[in-house]
Amino acid sequence: MPMNKYTRRTLLAQLAVLGCSSPTDAPQEAAAAPSPWKLAIGLNGFGSSETHHGTKYDYDEILAFGRDQGFHGIELWRNWQEGYPDPSDDAAIKAMRQKVESYDLQVFSIQAGVNGVNPVSDDEAERAKYTDALKGYVDLAVKLGCDVMGLWPAGRGAGRGLEEDEMIERFARAVKPVVSYAIDQGVPISIEGEPPLLINQPSHYHKLFAAVPDLKLIFDPSHFDVLGGAQGKPEDLLIELGVDRIGYIQFCDGDSTLRPFPNGGAGTSKHLPCGQGVYDIAKLCKILHEGGFEGWFQMDSWATEDAYEASQTCKDSVVDYLRSAGLSA
């Protein structure tokens, strides 16, 4: 028995018999505009979940989760397992990058910070040592294929005894040449302010950006909330500093409190899965979108009990906003 051969003419004829219109006459849903954001997971969330709650994570499973749930990249954390390779160890760096890329993810950023060296020391040689070490992180970020790099300044105790202006002036002198170097290398630097760090007040941000205009910031709602007065409105400091100052985002919900460190320290701003805190997540996304932010949007699961859940809920919240705004997820 001969097989039926379907052509456009026979298909249209059959549709006409059934009283249907041509496929081309059917209303076409407008295609969503491309998303301005690339979504990522952060290795810091998984590592800190281990230290705070004893939850154990397998690196390959983390990468598979990122791939399978539609994330685009990952931010590496220097305190994860063996840490970062030496910036001169090309073989180890290549292996680290290839492992991530084998899961169809990009190392979009590394979290950089120089341990044991005070960037605001009275000793000029120590400050110069900090500058040189930070340049090494930039070299590492370039070799890993990063688009940006995060900077965590020293703990707030590093500036003890210094007036605010002197502290900021010294820190700016230490980081400014590295910020310029990083821009030349194509990996602009964004700084994170937190309660226990050297940069921990809105005035610190303003003075630092005046001294180092090319330095960007990381928008983390929990830190912006706490540093801005702990009123449950991270958007206030976001608007004050400006969306155009953002280099990339570490996104979470929060409740205006601190989460103590496992060693008994006061801790840092509490990060929560989206929907479990007090922030207006859709409003934050709208401010970022309408403010013109384009770039990496990491779901920050810092010290949450289940970093998979926190990463997923925040991604879902961001995707919900993107779809409501007519953007592809």
C-alpha positions in Angstrom: 0.0 0.0 0.0 1.6 3.3 -1.0 2.5 5.7 1.7 0.7 9.0 1.9 2.8 12.0 0.8 2.0 15.2 2.7 2.6 18.4 0.9 1.6 21.9 1.8 -1.3 21.7 -0.7 -2.7 18.5 0.7 -2.3 19.8 4.3 -4.2 23.0 3.5 -6.9 21.0 1.8 -7.4 18.8 4.8 -7.4 21.9 7.1 -10.1 23.5 4.9 -12.3 20.4 5.1 -12.0 20.6 8.9 -12.8 24.3 8.9 -9.3 25.2 10.1 -7.2 28.1 8.9 -3.7 27.9 7.5 -0.8 27.5 10.0 0.4 30.9 8.8 -2.9 32.4 9.7 -2.7 31.4 13.3 -1.7 34.1 15.8 2.0 34.0 16.4 3.3 34.6 20.0 5.9 37.3 20.0 9.4 36.0 20.7 10.8 37.0 24.1 13.7 39.5 24.0 17.1 38.2 25.0 17.8 38.3 28.7 20.4 40.9 29.8 21.5 38.5 32.6 23.6 35.4 32.7 22.7 33.2 35.7 25.3 31.5 37.8 25.9 29.5 41.0 28.5 30.3 43.6 30.9 27.8 45.0 31.2 30.0 48.2 27.6 29.0 49.0 28.3 25.3 48.9 31.6 25.6 50.8 30.1 27.8 53.6 27.1 25.4 53.9 29.6 22.7 54.7 31.4 24.8 57.4 28.2 26.2 59.0 25.9 23.2 58.8 28.1 20.1 58.1 26.4 19.5 54.8 28.6 17.7 52.4 28.8 18.4 48.7 30.5 16.7 45.8 32.1 19.1 43.2 31.0 17.1 40.2 27.4 17.0 41.5 27.5 20.8 42.0 28.6 21.3 38.4 26.1 18.8 37.1 23.4 20.7 39.0 24.5 23.9 37.4 24.3 22.5 33.9 21.1 20.6 34.4 19.2 23.5 35.9 20.2 25.9 33.1 22.8 28.0 34.8 25.4 29.6 32.6 28.4 29.8 34.9 30.0 29.5 38.3 32.0 31.7 40.6 34.9 30.0 42.3 35.9 30.4 45.9 39.4 30.3 47.2 38.4 28.4 50.4 36.9 25.5 48.5 38.9 22.3 49.1 42.5 22.8 47.8 41.9 26.4 46.8 43.2 28.1 43.7 46.3 27.0 41.8 49.3 29.3 41.7 48.8 32.0 38.9 51.9 30.6 37.3 50.8 27.0 37.3 49.3 26.9 33.8 48.7 23.1 33.8 46.7 23.2 37.0 44.7 26.2 35.8 43.9 24.6 32.5 42.7 21.5 34.3 40.5 23.6 36.6 39.0 25.5 33.7 38.4 22.4 31.6 36.6 20.6 34.4 34.1 23.4 34.6 33.7 23.8 30.9 33.1 20.0 30.5 29.8 20.7 32.3 28.9 23.5 29.8 29.6 26.2 32.4 31.9 29.2 32.4 34.1 30.3 35.3 32.7 33.8 35.2 34.5 35.1 38.3 36.8 34.2 41.1 36.6 35.6 44.6 39.9 37.2 45.4 41.4 38.3 48.7 45.0 38.5 50.0 45.4 36.7 53.3 48.0 37.8 55.8 48.8 41.1 54.1 47.4 44.4 55.3 46.5 46.8 52.5 46.2 49.7 54.9 49.4 49.0 56.9 51.7 51.7 58.1 54.4 49.8 56.2 54.4 50.9 52.6 56.3 47.7 51.6 53.4 45.6 53.0 50.9 47.6 51.0 53.0 47.1 47.9 53.1 43.4 48.6 49.2 43.4 48.7 49.1 45.1 45.3 51.4 42.6 43.7 49.5 39.6 45.2 46.2 41.0 43.9 47.6 41.3 40.4 48.3 37.6 40.6 44.6 37.0 41.1 43.9 39.0 38.0 46.3 36.8 36.0 44.6 33.7 37.4 41.1 35.1 36.4 42.3 35.8 32.9 43.6 32.2 32.5 40.4 30.7 33.8 38.4 32.7 31.3 36.6 35.0 33.7 34.6 38.0 32.6 34.9 39.8 36.0 36.7 39.3 39.3 35.4 39.9 42.9 37.5 41.5 45.6 37.0 40.9 49.3 39.0 43.5 51.3 40.8 42.8 54.5 38.9 42.4 57.8 37.8 45.6 59.5 40.5 45.1 62.1 43.1 45.9 59.5 42.1 49.6 59.7 42.1 49.8 63.5 43.5 53.1 64.8 43.1 54.8 61.4 40.8 57.7 60.6 38.3 56.8 57.9 39.8 59.1 55.3 43.3 57.8 55.9 42.1 54.2 55.7 40.3 54.7 52.5 43.2 56.7 51.0 45.6 53.9 51.7 43.3 51.1 50.5 42.6 53.1 47.3 46.4 53.5 46.6 46.8 49.7 47.1 44.0 48.7 44.7 44.0 51.4 42.1 46.8 50.1 39.9 45.3 46.6 40.0 41.9 47.9 39.0 43.6 49.6 35.9 45.6 46.4 35.2 42.4 44.3 35.4 40.5 46.5 33.0 43.5 46.2 30.5 43.2 42.4 30.9 39.4 42.4 30.3 38.4 41.4 33.8 37.1 44.4 35.7 37.1 44.2 39.5 34.1 44.5 41.7 34.4 44.9 45.5 32.2 43.4 48.2 31.4 45.4 51.3 30.3 43.4 54.4 29.8 44.1 58.1 33.1 42.3 59.1 35.2 43.8 56.3 37.3 47.0 55.9 34.6 48.4 53.6 31.4 48.3 55.8 29.6 51.6 55.5 28.0 53.6 52.7 30.5 56.4 53.3 33.3 53.9 52.6 31.8 53.1 49.3 31.4 56.7 48.3 34.9 57.7 49.2 36.5 54.6 47.7 34.7 55.1 44.3 35.7 58.8 44.3 39.3 57.7 44.7 39.1 54.7 42.3 36.4 55.6 39.7 36.9 52.4 37.6 36.2 50.1 40.6 32.8 48.4 40.4 30.7 46.9 43.2 29.0 43.6 43.9 25.3 44.0 44.6 24.4 41.6 47.4 20.9 42.4 48.8 21.7 41.1 52.3 24.8 43.3 52.7 23.2 46.3 51.2 20.4 45.9 53.7 22.6 45.6 56.7 25.1 48.3 55.7 22.2 50.6 54.8 20.6 50.4 58.2 19.0 46.9 58.4 15.5 48.1 57.5 14.7 45.3 55.1 15.2 47.6 52.1 18.4 46.8 50.2 17.0 48.9 47.3 17.8 52.1 49.2 21.5 51.7 49.2 21.3 50.2 45.7 19.7 53.4 44.4 22.1 55.6 46.4 25.2 54.0 44.9 23.6 53.5 41.4 22.9 50.5 39.3 25.6 51.7 36.8 28.2 51.0 39.5 27.4 47.3 39.6 30.0 44.9 38.1 28.0 41.8 38.9 25.4 40.4 41.4 25.3 37.9 44.2 21.6 37.5 44.8 19.7 36.3 47.8 16.9 37.1 50.2 17.5 38.2 53.8 16.0 39.3 57.1 18.2 42.3 58.2 20.2 40.1 60.7 23.6 38.6 60.9 24.5 34.9 60.8 27.2 34.1 63.3 30.4 32.5 62.1 31.0 28.9 63.3 34.0 30.1 65.4 31.7 32.3 67.4 32.4 35.5 65.6 29.6 38.0 65.1 29.3 36.9 61.5 28.0 38.6 58.4 24.7 39.4 56.8 22.3 36.4 56.8 21.6 35.0 53.3 18.3 33.2 52.7 16.7 31.4 49.8 14.4 33.7 47.9 11.0 33.8 49.4 12.2 33.0 52.9 13.2 36.6 53.8 11.7 40.0 53.8 13.0 41.5 50.6 10.8 42.5 47.6 12.6 40.3 45.1 10.6 41.4 42.1 11.2 45.1 43.0 14.9 44.5 43.2 14.9 42.8 39.8 12.9 45.6 38.3 15.3 48.2 39.6 18.2 46.3 38.2 16.5 45.8 34.8 15.2 49.3 34.4 18.6 50.6 35.6 20.3 48.9 32.7 22.3 46.2 34.5 23.7 43.7 32.1 25.9 40.8 33.1 26.4 38.0 35.6 23.7 37.3 38.2 25.0 34.8 40.7 22.6 33.1 43.2 24.3 33.5 46.5 23.6 30.6 48.9 26.2 31.7 51.5 25.9 29.6 54.7 22.4 28.3 53.8 21.5 24.8 55.1 20.8 23.5 51.5 22.8 25.4 48.9 21.0 23.6 46.1 17.6 24.8 47.3 18.9 28.4 47.8 20.4 28.5 44.4 17.3 27.1 42.7 14.8 29.3 44.5 16.7 32.5 43.7 17.1 31.4 40.1 13.4 30.7 39.9 12.6 34.1 41.3 14.8 35.9 38.8 13.4 33.8 35.9 9.9 34.7 37.0 10.8 38.4 36.8 12.4 38.0 33.4 9.4 36.3 31.9 7.0 38.9 33.4 9.2 41.5 31.7 8.9 39.8 28.3 12.5 38.5 28.4 13.9 35.1 27.8 15.0 33.1 30.8 
